[in-house]
């Protein structure tokens, strides 16, 4: 798809700090990736909306920011509050209006209020609904958290699913080597092909007028994750797993396995002592 003019949306809001950040970030991403970006026609030309994005590399935010910046609608991204404490990076995040997420604290609700306020003022807010890098062995989107669904249902704003693919070849998550190829390492050159594709809005119309209950949030979140997965499946040309990876279930399984091992060790010790 041809690059869309910044002016084509008519309501881009690039301040001096946002433009300065672009001057810093765009040469880095340009040096690292061969971009294939599609789907800007799915972004609303006016009004606030959410983008929901999969997450499989620590450099995803840089690449996504470049993609979104070039669409003409600058993003406000939600990020872990700890990143805002990093010298200079935190300064730039605050100056460009990014939104810190304070987990497990009394300030946790501030991020959602800020996101709702931004959308109501016609801005774009980006979520990583998984909340962290995917732990799925093949890097498919795992179960999502309900924050994006809650903001979407409270504002009624469009939700645009966006999928990354390729950044994991540059900076792999958790030593991912890819389908049994072994531990991967940082790979900067030659430039890697990285695709970022925005899909059509997620259909959340069946939840309109309903009370925002835990069940509604779970179902809406699953609809959002399915939409992201569908876009990613189109990029990869592969069939996603039938069951979505769930970190909580995996953690419980690991805990049960560790407990079983301890029980076996105790039993062995007792039998040896007889």
Buried (B, 14 or more C-beta within 10 A) or exposed (E): EEEBEBEEBEEBEBEEBBEBBBEEBBEEBEEBBEBBBBBBEBBBEEBBBBBBBBBBBBBBBBBBBBBBBBBBBBBBBBBBBEBBEEEEEBEBBEBBBBBBBBEEEEEEEBBBEBBBBBBEEBBBBBBBBBBEBBBBEBBBBBBBBBBBBBBBBBBEBBBBBBBBBBBBBBBBBEEBEEEEEEEBEEEEEEEBEBBBBBBBBBEBEEBEEEEBEEEBBBBBBBBBBBBBBBBBBBBBEEEBEEEBBBBEEEEEEEEEEEEEEEEEEEEEEEEEEE
